[in-house]
Amino acid sequence: VGTEMATVEVEGIPFPQEITVSKPLSLLAHGITDIEIHFLQIKYNAIGVYLEKDNVLGHLESWKGKKAEELVQDDGFFQALVSAPVEKLFRIVVIKEIKGSQYGVQLESSVRDRLVSVDKYEDEEEESLEKVTEFFQSKYFKPNSVLTFHFPNTPGIAEISFVTEGKGEAKLTVENKNVAEMIQKWYLGGESAVSPTTVKSLADQFAALLSA
């Protein structure tokens, strides 16, 4: 197999340890989104969070020496992670199929609630969010479909891409700083994020990296 890229398995789904968009990004956290119904855990998506490792560590210097348990509860830490001016990428792989519209509605209501709570929900944000909801409306999340959120170094942009078996890649660029930030917060927002396992993984990883 030669130089095959090392991968990390999340629920049996391989995530490469590095993805290069404009520069190499390292897999710094992973987790799942799930829901419990009648004591049954239903897993929907596996998540990998990729960041520019060295630059992001420089940006989080103030948290050096903190334990994972402290970081998990520290909203300031996750806010600093979201606002860090580094390239980020979220790779989301579907485990259980759902309609894209269901995912879109969850994303939209979470982003809208976050914007409303900080008084940043204006016409531009509404318009931008409508495009996101529309993008997911016609999609079908089959198992192993891959959804990517890419946040370039330029703040204020989110590039969304969706690939599923038998269809070409679908893409959308969100050019609204507030919406792009709140999409990041949906996955990186500490206690209010959609995936507690991903948040715990971020805290574990950064506690280790920042004390190294």
Secondary structure, DSSP 8 states (H G I E B T S, - for coil): --S---EEEETTEEEESEEESSSEEEEEEEEEEEEEETTEEEEEEEEEEEE-HHHHHHHTGGGTT--HHHHHT-HHHHHHHHH-SS-EEEEEEESS-EEHHHHHHHHHHHHHHHHHHTT---HHHHHHHHHHHHHHHT-EE-TT-EEEEEE-SSTT-EEEEEE-TTS--EEEEE--HHHHHHHHHHHH-GGGSS-HHHHHHHHHHHHHHHH-
